[in-house]
Amino acid sequence: MKHLVEIQQFDRASIQKLFKLASSYEGQRDESLKGKILAALFYEPSTRTRLSFSSAMLRLGGSVITMESGGTSSQAKGETLEDSIKVISQYADAIAMRHQETGSAARAAAVSSVPIVNAGDGNMGQHPTQALLDLYTIQRELGREDGIHVAIVGNLRYYRAARSLSYILGKYKDMSITFVSSPELAMADDVKAYLKRHRVKWTETQDMNTVLQSADVIYQTRIAKEWIKNDEEYEKQRGRYVIDREVADSMKDGAIIIHPLPRIGEITDDVDTSPHAVYFKQVGYGLIVRMALLKTLLGGKKS
Ligand code: CP
């Protein structure tokens, strides 16, 4: 794999290899990417993805250069994405890029001489490294790969991480997905068609209570204000699916709550001490998964 644009590029074997490497990095640092440079190119806000890629690179002995959206880059002067990538790929050995336009990662990959890692493209694109860390969390916390019921809740239409997770679940056996959302934010048809082709059972409901006793994983999402441009619609959707302590306490034993974060009220703070809550642990898993990914893309010897 030269570029990581969409999660379907992985198969079970490559995921297993990546996750084995990720586990070996827990609490570890090495110098195996010494001399390598990662460009963190973020045209949209980010805390976790940007800083965890940076931290992962530094923990492997590499260096990071960064560029953000706003007035500090030549995007403000009208430079095209393609021209920016042709330039930045001469400064760095890999580029982790987040961009507001769906399809931008593929455009960047088409002109880049170094690996492009899609760190989130558009509201109906993908966020493949988020899906990898979500899957790592699920497999590690549940202790199995197949036969898992995942309920994906809230904003499914305008949420690239939910789209990427759905795609990656299609690689496994006896999986089932329940999409819990309002009709306005229902999962898009391209994902549903993919799941059908890959024999993943999926259903839709507007009632979160129907999955609390059956789901092994509740994947909560944020109603993203930046992607729902209509304020009236945002206010209508916000607060519709909230996991509070009472909801968490109704889940079946051993089930987990995950969330890509940030959360904006859709999981209340009192859930943080629930045995089902693993969304902050998930952040730590994200760091070692990104270390493994950078190591896989950039090579170098493990020291
Ligand atoms: N989960 C995620 O992508 O978070 P950030 O937007 O903070 O990177």
Residues whose N, C-alpha, C, O or C-beta is under 5 A from the ligand:
A	BS01	CP	P45 S46 T47 R48 T49 R50 P260 L261 P262
